[in-house]
Amino acid sequence: MNAPAHTLSLIIPCYNEEKTLSSIVERCLTVANPAGTLGLELVIVNDCSTDSSDAVARSLVEKYPGTVKYFSHEKNMGKGAALRTGFLNATGNYVGVQDADMEYDPHDYLTMLEPLLDGRADVVYGSRYLLPDTRRVLYWWHTKMNKSLTTLSNMFTNLDITDMETCYKLFRREVIQEIAPQLRENRFGFEPEVTALVARGGYRVYECAIHYNPRTVEEGKKINWKDGVRALYCIMHYGASFAPVPMQLILYFFIGAISAACNLISFFIMRNCGVQLTISVPISFVIAALVNYLLCIAILFRHKARWSGAGEIVAYLVTLAIMGTLDFWLTKELVALGMTQGWAKLIAILAGFFGNYILRRVLVFPEKKKRKAGSPS
């Protein structure tokens, strides 16, 4: 028999899915083209299940040698970690994600493959919200949270997708194996993280309607509100550094507001304690600058985006010197002109807001040049 023209690798992360694992594998196997033009590789990654998922997976490997591959984690790490293991061990031309439950229909991958086979796309998302179809009605808040997170993600990535949190994501193998070593999220934060990296890489993204049959918490659904909070953080942490400038300014406004509050509070505390103006101004500025820096590397800008550790520190100290001098000089001059200390300090802070953003963007955290994704080989 001739080798198939294309092979689809489906990564199946598994944690306590003994009841559905065998069924979903059998269902996936029907996706393979009867004419032999589309081959199939199923990569099961057991994330240290405590039920009999390991035994079920091993039996599937014996039953379908060469088609089903099996990897196992020694400790539970999360869905994102299981996917990384699968991505790096996939050998098919195209690599997708398949949960071990029965919520998604693997036959939808045949539709999702079309933009890839035609050479139009590098990545295809399967959207649960594009298809006007009969569906199981479950949790209103869960749906609204998914759509809200998708909207926020789009604002940071400048992509126009309808379902960022979907399980069904299909990649050219070279694309996902380039992205996989950069992935850090071990749980459901994988979805916004990989979306941010796809946008950052400049890959061509398409979206296809898929079917979806959600299960309840009682039936084994594992995602919860904590994962929604983490997703919110991941959208900002992984997407903010290359978001459109208006979004960066909005986010930096909140970072600046927190830093400004720290500046004002520390300034008035020291003044009320009798500390001289020439001392309280620079100390309060340094406190605010430290808070600003920590928030910037946690949320807005990528830490060590271009510089070495020493280079980044030097660049940041130069920024501090410039903005500290401006803050001190402007506050002192405005007070000398008869303005109250509070108003003088507030105006200096506002002037520093834009100066700090520009210097951090250009000097402290300049982004490395990323090559744009070219056409598929």
Secondary structure as UniProt FT lines:
FT   STRAND          6..14
FT   TURN            18..20
FT   HELIX           21..29
FT   TURN            30..31
FT   TURN            34..35
FT   STRAND          38..46
FT   HELIX           53..63
FT   TURN            65..67
FT   STRAND          68..72
FT   HELIX           79..89
FT   STRAND          94..97
FT   TURN            106..107
FT   HELIX           108..117
FT   TURN            118..119
FT   STRAND          123..127
FT   TURN            128..129
FT   HELIX           140..157
FT   TURN            164..165
FT   STRAND          169..172
FT   HELIX           173..179
FT   HELIX           180..182
FT   TURN            188..189
FT   HELIX           190..201
FT   STRAND          205..209
FT   TURN            217..220
FT   HELIX           225..239
FT   HELIX           240..242
FT   HELIX           245..272
FT   TURN            273..274
FT   HELIX           277..295
FT   HELIX           296..300
FT   TURN            303..304
FT   HELIX           309..336
FT   TURN            337..338
FT   HELIX           341..359
FT   HELIX           360..364
//
